[in-house]
Amino acid sequence: QVQLAESGGGLVQAGGSLRLSCAASGRSSSSHGMGWFRQAPGKEREFVAAISWSGGTTFYGDSVKGRFSISRDTAKNTAYLRMNSLKPEDTAVYYCAADPGYFNNYTWSLGYVGVWGQGTLVTVSS
């Protein structure tokens, strides 16, 4: 069973940067695609970004394109989300996710993934 552990959330001013980490452990976790979703208070969950098991393919949600970057250290089995030019509307709980299935934008953008982390809060002050 794959387990995910997020870290790196916190409080940052608008325009600032933050990096989230997600360490995966468990059987076959290195072959899973990994990604991030977020959910702000009173809003639906939103797809943020995803990266294939090899790190060679990435997808991004429209609201973060050009500002956020996802990467992966395959040796450490850890995914990272670098968030730049943060805005107050980026405030949310960010959830790491992983899935062993065929890596594609449709599955990830709709949140059809099998493993979820506990979430880490990111607060952007204006």
Number of C-alpha atoms within 10 A of each C-alpha: 8 18 17 22 18 21 17 15 18 14 14 18 14 17 14 14 16 18 16 21 21 26 20 24 16 10 10 11 21 20 16 23 26 35 30 28 22 22 19 17 9 6 9 9 17 19 23 26 27 31 27 22 22 13 16 9 14 18 21 21 17 10 13 17 12 11 12 20 20 23 21 24 13 13 7 11 17 20 28 23 22 15 20 17 15 22 18 15 13 20 20 22 19 26 25 31 30 30 22 18 13 10 19 15 17 10 13 26 18 11 16 13 17 12 16 19 19 14 22 20 18 21 21 21 16 11
